[in-house]
Amino acid sequence: MHHVLRAEDIRLAPAYAGNSKHYSRCALVDGAAGSVHMGVGLAALKSGGRVDTHVQSFEESFYVLEGRPTLILDGRGYPLEPGACGLIPLGAPHAWIGPAKGSAKWIDMMAPQPRPPGAEQDTFFLGPPGEYEMGEFDIRDPRSRNLFRMAEDDIVVDKLKVGARKDAPKVSASMNTALLAYSGIALKMLVDQRLDAQLHTMFMVEYQPGGVAHPHDHPMEETYVILEGEVEAVGDGKRYTLKKGDAFWTGVSCVHAFYNTSKRTVRWLETQSPQLPARHGYRFSRDWEYFKEKLAAESAAKGKARRT
């Protein structure tokens, strides 16, 4: 099972009525799309707006696309900017404050999937944000356990060939924050267990021209929100051209593939839920086709041996 939502069909609508101001959201992936694990949306908050303090029985990650909202997490305010991302742990009181001017937009990802209206309550509002201490968005501070920021060059392989400055405003290089590059594909992890996410992951993916992910499936769901460029995507044998702003979702066992047939890079924000298992997270069709052919060859060889 899979789902495609085109950018032109995304409609922001007021959300959290009575507990927000100038806040809107559109669900990109939820139960209506066929998902059972995740709720992914596009959220927007205008200047002078807010989302009241609330607690959730699910964890939530975010990635800021534009604008400068403020996240209040556990009574501390963090000024965000494009590229900022992080995790709101399950049960953590938090609120949002609109930017000083203009509007802000971000992608949110919630797991387990929030319950539909009328079901058992999973979000509990505590009232408008009270006084809070403004904190610095400093990802080098070891007390910053749930926040991260991807700079533009963090996913550009050639710019990573030179060592970072000692005072570079980034998380110290490690296997957890390293850029993974293969088959014309670059992957930068944003939110995972290092930020205390237990039920899902969020990461950035970039394909160079000619980059390919051959047909495969997973034991988890994935959502892809295209941020730049365009890519040919296949889901359950159907082919789509995905462009900026489009959202694509693949369910468990949906055989899917990606081909960058354009002359420019394509970049998307990707989420997974549940988290990728330690083994057998990818099942490539070509590997099992090879195995099928090998078994047939072995069977033919044994038959020939018996006849002789």
Secondary structure, DSSP 8 states (H G I E B T S, - for coil): -EEEE-GGG---EE-STTSEEEEEEEEEESGGGT-SS-EEEEEEEEEEEEEEEEEESSEEEEEEEES--EEEETTEEEE--TTEEEEE-TT--EEEE--SSSEEEEEEEEES----TTSS--EEEEES----EE----TTSTT--SEEE--GGGG-GGGGSS---TT-SS----TTT-EEEETTEEEEEEESGGGT--S-EEEEEEE-TT-EEEEEE-SSEEEEEEEESEEEEEETTEEEEEETT-EEEE-TT--EEEE--SSS-EEEEEEEES---SS---EEHHHHHHHHHHHHHHHHHHHHHHH-
